[in-house]
Amino acid sequence: MVKKISELAAGKKHLRFMEVCGTHTVSIFRSGIRQILPDNVELVSGPGCPVCVTNDDYIDKAIAYSQQENFMIATFGDMLKVPGSRSSLSAAQSEGAEIKIVYSPLDCIKLAQDNPDKKIIFLAVGFETTAPTAAATVLAAKAQGIRNLFMLSAQKLVPPALKFLLNDSAVKVDGFLLPGHVAVIIGADAFNFLATDFKIPSAIGGFEAEEILSALLSLLEQIDGNRAEVSNNYRSVVKAEGNVAAKKILAQVYEVTDAEWRGMGKISASGLKMRDEFATFDIERVAPIDIEHVKKKNACRCGEVLRGIVKPIDCPLFGKACKPFHAVGACMVSVEGVCAAWFKYGGSNFKWEEKF
């Protein structure tokens, strides 16, 4: 596959392919794929890390709720150190806020049962991959009559973000390596607009080195054949229609709404909010809270990194003031963050010895 990729790339212009999944970013680095591609084939990372694209004001709200009496925050671990406009959940925890790490939204059912005097708030951050589990948690809580479990929702939808990127003149991509996990839920057909409306080659890929190379080869074959399609190179788990049961649960609990994305602003119809019939599980409707948004002033270029406009090493903070154990920007916090991957695996000209 590497030989075929090199043959197809020979004599062509510089090509930029964007992977739209944080897991792909890490797998590409870990497998050494960047180093074996032809010089004129460049891989750039997109907004594929849900923690990274979550806005500061969401973190500020979560912190504000955590500081209320008889409130408990339940969250995935990589949310703890994401910086808000003033602080982080980790800092709030060190100051006495009750914040629990969970591995699934469903863990919150037991938390709510074991702490009937507290309001349990799950930080529902994620893409289509994890949103159905949050929806299933709400349905389970309703069925069991649990009244002290709530969601602070910030789930986002990938296809509208891709449309936004393609309509951004600053973003230059020649093809997409599409997220396999998201495609499992929404289906390959959900990405057909990339070929029909934008005429851009796309390929759904798995996460092993061979699966990623297969998807990249498909992109080059499309370019060589002067065609654009959505190639499903992850057929073992991705179907054209997706996971029908998961989509049904998702639609039962959530409806589409506009959403704020870090570095991209508000994107139309790119988020999820709970339907009115589940309003009693929506903490922002049950106990609304006002926060004063403070615009941060620093040299972090996370927003541009998430759009594939600059590389992490182009940020003046990267590897200096901003490191995984002391992150300035969200892209350095999550294990799926672009900057964290570049730091860990020594991306481009970043020198390993500069880390310490």
C-alpha positions as CSV (number, residue, x, y, z in Angstrom):
1,M,0.0,0.0,0.0
2,V,2.8,2.4,0.8
3,K,4.4,1.6,-2.6
4,K,1.1,2.2,-4.4
5,I,0.5,5.5,-2.5
6,S,4.0,6.7,-3.6
7,E,3.3,5.7,-7.2
8,L,-0.1,7.5,-7.3
9,A,1.3,10.6,-5.6
10,A,4.3,10.9,-8.0
11,G,4.1,14.0,-10.1
12,K,1.0,15.4,-8.4
13,K,0.8,18.7,-6.5
14,H,1.2,18.9,-2.8
15,L,-1.8,17.2,-1.2
16,R,-3.3,17.8,2.2
17,F,-5.5,15.2,3.7
18,M,-7.3,15.9,7.0
19,E,-8.0,13.3,9.6
20,V,-11.2,14.2,11.5
21,C,-10.7,12.0,14.5
22,G,-8.4,12.4,17.5
23,T,-7.9,8.6,17.6
24,H,-6.7,8.7,14.0
25,T,-4.2,11.5,14.9
26,V,-2.7,9.4,17.7
27,S,-2.7,6.2,15.6
28,I,-1.0,7.9,12.7
29,F,1.8,9.2,15.0
30,R,2.1,5.9,16.9
31,S,2.4,3.9,13.6
32,G,4.9,6.2,12.0
33,I,2.7,6.7,9.0
34,R,3.7,10.4,8.5
35,Q,7.3,9.3,8.0
36,I,6.6,6.8,5.3
37,L,4.3,8.9,3.1
38,P,5.7,10.8,0.0
39,D,6.9,14.3,0.6
40,N,4.0,15.8,-1.3
41,V,1.3,14.0,0.9
42,E,0.7,15.9,4.1
43,L,-1.6,14.8,6.9
44,V,-3.3,17.6,8.9
45,S,-5.5,17.2,12.0
46,G,-9.0,18.6,12.3
47,P,-11.5,19.2,15.0
48,G,-11.7,15.5,16.0
49,C,-11.3,15.8,19.7
50,P,-14.6,16.6,21.5
51,V,-12.8,17.9,24.6
52,C,-10.7,20.2,22.5
53,V,-13.6,21.8,20.6
54,T,-15.6,22.5,23.8
55,N,-15.7,26.2,24.5
56,D,-14.4,27.9,27.6
57,D,-17.9,29.0,28.8
58,Y,-19.0,25.4,29.1
59,I,-16.1,24.7,31.4
60,D,-16.9,27.9,33.3
61,K,-20.5,26.6,33.8
62,A,-19.3,23.2,35.0
63,I,-17.1,24.9,37.5
64,A,-19.9,27.2,38.7
65,Y,-22.2,24.2,39.2
66,S,-19.5,22.3,41.1
67,Q,-19.2,25.2,43.6
68,Q,-22.9,25.0,44.4
69,E,-24.0,23.3,47.7
70,N,-25.1,19.7,47.3
71,F,-23.9,19.4,43.7
72,M,-21.6,16.7,42.4
73,I,-20.0,16.7,38.9
74,A,-19.4,13.4,37.1
75,T,-17.1,13.5,34.1
76,F,-14.6,11.7,32.0
77,G,-11.0,12.2,33.2
78,D,-9.7,14.2,30.3
79,M,-12.1,17.1,31.1
80,L,-10.5,17.8,34.5
81,K,-7.6,19.9,33.2
82,V,-9.3,21.6,30.3
83,P,-8.9,25.3,30.9
84,G,-11.9,27.6,31.2
85,S,-11.7,31.3,31.0
86,R,-10.5,31.5,34.7
87,S,-9.8,28.1,36.0
88,S,-10.3,24.3,35.5
89,L,-12.3,21.5,37.1
90,S,-9.1,20.2,38.6
91,A,-8.5,23.4,40.4
92,A,-12.1,23.5,41.6
93,Q,-11.6,19.9,42.9
94,S,-8.5,20.9,44.8
95,E,-10.6,23.7,46.4
96,G,-13.2,21.3,47.6
97,A,-15.7,20.8,44.7
98,E,-17.0,17.2,44.5
99,I,-16.0,15.9,41.1
100,K,-16.1,12.2,40.3
101,I,-14.4,10.4,37.4
102,V,-16.7,8.0,35.5
103,Y,-16.0,5.7,32.6
104,S,-19.5,5.8,31.2
105,P,-22.6,8.0,31.6
106,L,-24.4,4.9,32.9
107,D,-22.1,5.0,36.0
108,C,-24.0,8.1,37.0
109,I,-27.1,6.0,37.7
110,K,-25.4,4.4,40.8
111,L,-23.9,7.8,41.8
112,A,-27.4,9.2,41.9
113,Q,-28.8,6.3,43.8
114,D,-25.9,6.4,46.4
115,N,-26.2,10.1,46.9
116,P,-30.0,10.9,47.0
117,D,-29.3,14.3,48.7
118,K,-27.1,15.6,45.9
119,K,-27.7,16.8,42.3
120,I,-25.5,14.7,40.1
121,I,-24.5,16.5,36.8
122,F,-22.8,14.5,34.1
123,L,-20.7,16.6,31.7
124,A,-22.1,15.3,28.4
125,V,-19.3,16.2,26.0
126,G,-18.7,14.2,22.9
127,F,-19.6,13.5,19.3
128,E,-22.2,11.1,17.8
129,T,-20.0,8.2,19.2
130,T,-20.8,8.8,22.8
131,A,-24.1,10.8,22.6
132,P,-26.3,7.6,22.4
133,T,-24.9,6.4,25.7
134,A,-25.8,9.7,27.3
135,A,-29.3,9.4,25.8
136,A,-29.6,5.8,27.1
137,T,-28.6,7.0,30.6
138,V,-31.4,9.6,30.6
139,L,-33.9,6.9,29.5
140,A,-32.7,4.5,32.2
141,A,-32.9,7.2,34.9
142,K,-36.4,8.1,33.8
143,A,-37.5,4.5,33.8
144,Q,-36.1,4.0,37.3
145,G,-37.6,7.2,38.7
146,I,-34.3,8.8,39.4
147,R,-34.8,12.6,40.0
148,N,-31.4,13.8,41.0
149,L,-29.4,13.0,37.8
150,F,-28.9,15.8,35.2
151,M,-26.9,16.5,32.0
152,L,-24.9,19.5,31.1
153,S,-25.0,18.9,27.4
154,A,-22.3,19.9,24.8
155,Q,-22.5,17.1,22.3
156,K,-21.5,18.0,18.8
157,L,-22.2,16.7,15.3
158,V,-19.3,16.1,12.9
159,P,-20.9,16.6,9.4
160,P,-21.9,20.3,10.0
161,A,-18.3,21.0,11.2
162,L,-16.9,19.5,7.9
163,K,-19.3,21.8,5.9
164,F,-18.0,24.7,8.0
165,L,-14.4,23.8,7.2
166,L,-15.0,23.5,3.5
167,N,-16.7,26.9,3.4
168,D,-13.7,28.5,5.3
169,S,-11.3,30.0,2.7
170,A,-8.4,29.6,5.2
171,V,-8.8,25.8,5.3
172,K,-7.1,24.0,2.4
173,V,-7.7,20.3,2.2
174,D,-7.8,17.8,-0.7
175,G,-9.5,15.0,1.0
176,F,-10.8,13.7,4.3
177,L,-9.9,10.7,6.4
178,L,-13.3,10.3,8.0
179,P,-13.8,9.2,11.6
180,G,-14.6,5.5,11.9
181,H,-16.2,5.7,15.3
182,V,-18.6,8.4,14.3
183,A,-19.4,6.6,11.1
184,V,-20.3,3.5,13.0
185,I,-23.2,5.4,14.5
186,I,-24.4,7.8,11.8
187,G,-23.5,5.6,8.8
188,A,-21.4,6.1,5.7
189,D,-24.3,7.7,3.8
190,A,-24.3,10.6,6.3
191,F,-21.1,11.8,4.6
192,N,-22.3,11.6,1.0
193,F,-22.7,15.4,0.9
194,L,-18.9,15.7,0.7
195,A,-18.9,14.1,-2.7
196,T,-22.1,15.4,-4.1
197,D,-22.0,19.0,-2.8
198,F,-18.2,19.7,-2.4
199,K,-16.7,17.2,-4.9
200,I,-14.0,16.3,-2.3
201,P,-12.6,12.8,-2.0
202,S,-13.3,11.1,1.4
203,A,-12.6,7.7,3.0
204,I,-13.8,6.2,6.2
205,G,-11.0,4.4,7.9
206,G,-10.3,2.2,10.9
207,F,-7.5,2.7,13.4
208,E,-4.9,0.1,12.7
209,A,-2.0,1.2,10.5
210,E,-3.1,-1.0,7.6
211,E,-6.7,0.4,7.8
212,I,-5.4,4.0,7.8
213,L,-3.1,3.3,4.8
214,S,-6.0,1.7,3.0
215,A,-8.1,4.8,3.4
216,L,-5.3,7.1,2.3
217,L,-4.7,4.9,-0.8
218,S,-8.4,5.3,-1.6
219,L,-8.1,9.1,-1.4
220,L,-5.2,9.0,-3.9
221,E,-7.0,6.6,-6.2
222,Q,-10.0,9.0,-6.2
223,I,-7.7,12.0,-7.0
224,D,-5.9,10.0,-9.7
225,G,-9.2,9.0,-11.2
226,N,-10.5,12.6,-11.0
227,R,-13.5,11.5,-9.0
228,A,-15.0,12.2,-5.5
229,E,-16.8,9.6,-3.4
230,V,-17.1,8.4,0.1
231,S,-15.2,5.2,0.3
232,N,-16.0,2.9,3.2
233,N,-12.7,1.3,4.2
234,Y,-14.1,0.2,7.5
235,R,-16.8,-2.1,6.3
236,S,-16.4,-4.6,9.2
237,V,-18.2,-2.2,11.5
238,V,-19.5,0.7,9.4
239,K,-22.7,0.2,7.5
240,A,-24.3,2.6,5.0
241,E,-27.2,3.3,7.4
242,G,-25.2,3.3,10.6
243,N,-26.4,1.9,13.9
244,V,-30.2,2.2,13.6
245,A,-30.9,1.5,17.3
246,A,-28.4,4.0,18.5
247,K,-29.8,6.7,16.2
248,K,-33.3,6.0,17.4
249,I,-32.3,6.4,21.1
250,L,-30.4,9.6,20.2
251,A,-33.4,11.1,18.3
252,Q,-35.8,10.1,21.2
253,V,-33.9,12.2,23.8
254,Y,-32.1,14.9,21.8
255,E,-32.9,17.4,19.0
256,V,-30.5,19.3,16.8
257,T,-29.5,22.8,17.7
258,D,-26.7,25.4,17.0
259,A,-23.5,24.9,18.9
260,E,-20.3,26.8,19.7
261,W,-17.0,25.2,18.7
262,R,-13.6,26.3,19.9
263,G,-11.8,28.1,17.1
264,M,-14.9,28.0,14.8
265,G,-17.6,29.9,16.7
266,K,-21.2,29.0,16.3
267,I,-22.0,26.4,13.7
268,S,-25.6,26.0,12.6
269,A,-27.3,22.6,13.5
270,S,-24.1,21.2,14.8
271,G,-25.1,20.3,18.4
272,L,-27.7,18.5,20.5
273,K,-30.0,19.6,23.2
274,M,-32.6,17.6,25.2
275,R,-36.1,17.6,24.0
276,D,-38.8,19.3,26.1
277,E,-40.1,16.0,27.4
278,F,-36.7,15.4,29.1
279,A,-36.3,18.9,30.4
280,T,-36.2,17.6,34.0
281,F,-32.8,16.0,33.2
282,D,-31.4,19.2,31.7
283,I,-29.6,21.1,34.5
284,E,-29.6,24.4,32.6
285,R,-33.4,24.3,32.6
286,V,-33.8,22.9,36.1
287,A,-31.2,25.2,37.8
288,P,-30.1,27.9,35.3
289,I,-26.8,29.6,36.3
290,D,-25.4,32.9,35.1
291,I,-21.6,33.2,34.5
292,E,-19.6,36.1,33.4
293,H,-17.5,35.2,30.4
294,V,-14.0,36.4,30.5
295,K,-12.1,36.4,27.3
296,K,-8.6,34.9,27.8
297,K,-5.6,36.7,26.5
298,N,-2.7,34.4,25.6
299,A,-0.8,33.3,22.5
300,C,-2.5,29.9,22.3
301,R,-3.4,29.0,18.7
302,C,-5.6,25.9,19.5
303,G,-8.4,27.3,17.4
304,E,-6.3,27.5,14.3
305,V,-4.8,24.0,15.0
306,L,-8.3,22.5,15.1
307,R,-9.0,23.9,11.7
308,G,-5.8,22.6,10.2
309,I,-4.5,26.0,9.4
310,V,-1.4,25.8,11.5
311,K,0.6,23.0,13.1
312,P,1.1,22.7,16.8
313,I,4.7,23.6,16.5
314,D,3.6,27.0,14.9
315,C,2.2,28.0,18.3
316,P,4.7,29.9,20.4
317,L,3.5,28.2,23.5
318,F,3.9,24.6,22.3
319,G,6.4,22.6,24.3
320,K,7.4,25.6,26.3
321,A,4.6,27.2,28.5
322,C,2.1,24.6,27.2
323,K,2.8,21.0,28.0
324,P,0.5,18.1,28.9
325,F,1.2,18.4,32.6
326,H,0.7,22.2,32.4
327,A,-1.6,22.9,29.5
328,V,-2.5,26.3,28.3
329,G,-4.8,25.2,25.5
330,A,-7.4,22.4,25.3
331,C,-5.5,20.7,22.4
332,M,-2.7,19.8,24.8
333,V,-5.0,18.3,27.5
334,S,-6.9,15.4,26.0
335,V,-5.0,12.2,25.0
336,E,-6.7,12.7,21.6
337,G,-5.7,16.3,21.4
338,V,-3.6,17.3,18.4
339,C,-1.0,19.2,20.4
340,A,-0.7,16.4,23.0
341,A,-0.1,13.9,20.2
342,W,2.6,16.1,18.6
343,F,4.3,16.6,22.0
344,K,4.2,12.9,22.9
345,Y,5.5,11.6,19.6
346,G,7.8,14.4,18.6
347,G,5.9,15.7,15.6
348,S,7.8,17.4,12.8
349,N,10.8,19.4,14.0
350,F,9.9,19.3,17.7
351,K,12.9,18.0,19.5
352,W,12.4,15.4,22.3
353,E,15.0,16.9,24.5
354,E,13.1,20.2,24.6
355,K,10.4,18.6,26.6
356,F,12.3,18.7,29.8
